[in-house]
C-alpha cells in the first residue's frame, strides 16, 4: 500500500526498501508474462484486491504502488493514461494478491488496431 511504499525525509519523498522490492517483483512478472511494453493512449484498469487477512483497509491506498510499479517496469508510459479505474475487494488469500487487467479505451470514431 501507499503506507509502506513511500517514505519521507524532511521535505523529500522516496520509495522505501519494501517499495523497491515490490517494484522489482512487478518488473519480473511483466517480463515473465512477456507483456507489451510502453502502452500508449487512454487506458482503463481493473484491480481485484485479495487482502492477506480480514483487517480493515482503505481500497484507495492500494492503487498508487501498483500503478507506480507498472510504470517503472515499462508497461505504461505514465499512470496519467488511466481514464477509468475500478478496484474490487475480494476475499482474503494467504499472502495477499492483486489481479490486474489493463485495456485500451476506444474513443468515439477510433478503430481498434
NORVENWO-V599430 format. One record per backbone hydrogen bond with DSSP energy under -0.5 kcal/mol. NH is the residue of the N-H (numbers start at 1). CO is the residue of the C=O. E is the energy in kcal/mol with one decimal. If there is no record, write none. Layout:
# NORVENWO-V599430
NH;CO;E  NH;CO;E
This chain:
# NORVENWO-V599430
2;61;-2.0  4;1;-1.2  5;1;-1.6  6;2;-1.3  7;14;-3.0  9;12;-3.0  12;9;-2.1  14;7;-2.6  16;5;-3.0  20;16;-2.4  21;17;-2.2  22;18;-2.3  23;19;-2.6  24;20;-2.2  25;21;-2.3  26;22;-2.6  27;23;-2.5  28;24;-2.2  29;25;-2.0  30;26;-2.5  31;27;-2.3  32;28;-2.9  33;29;-2.4  34;31;-1.0  35;30;-1.8  38;74;-3.4  39;75;-3.1  43;81;-2.7  44;103;-2.7  45;84;-2.1  46;101;-2.5  47;86;-3.1  48;99;-2.7  49;47;-0.7  49;88;-3.1  50;48;-0.6  50;97;-3.3  51;49;-0.7  59;57;-0.6  61;58;-1.2  62;59;-1.6  63;59;-0.5  63;60;-0.5  64;60;-0.5  66;62;-0.9  67;63;-1.7  68;64;-2.5  69;65;-2.5  70;66;-2.6  71;67;-2.0  72;68;-2.7  73;69;-2.0  74;71;-1.5  75;70;-1.9  76;70;-0.9  77;39;-0.9  81;78;-2.0  82;79;-1.1  83;43;-2.7  83;81;-0.6  84;43;-1.1  86;45;-2.2  88;47;-2.9  90;49;-3.1  90;88;-0.5  93;51;-2.3  96;93;-2.0  97;50;-2.5  99;48;-2.6  101;46;-2.3  103;44;-2.3  105;42;-2.5  106;104;-0.6  107;105;-0.7  110;107;-2.5
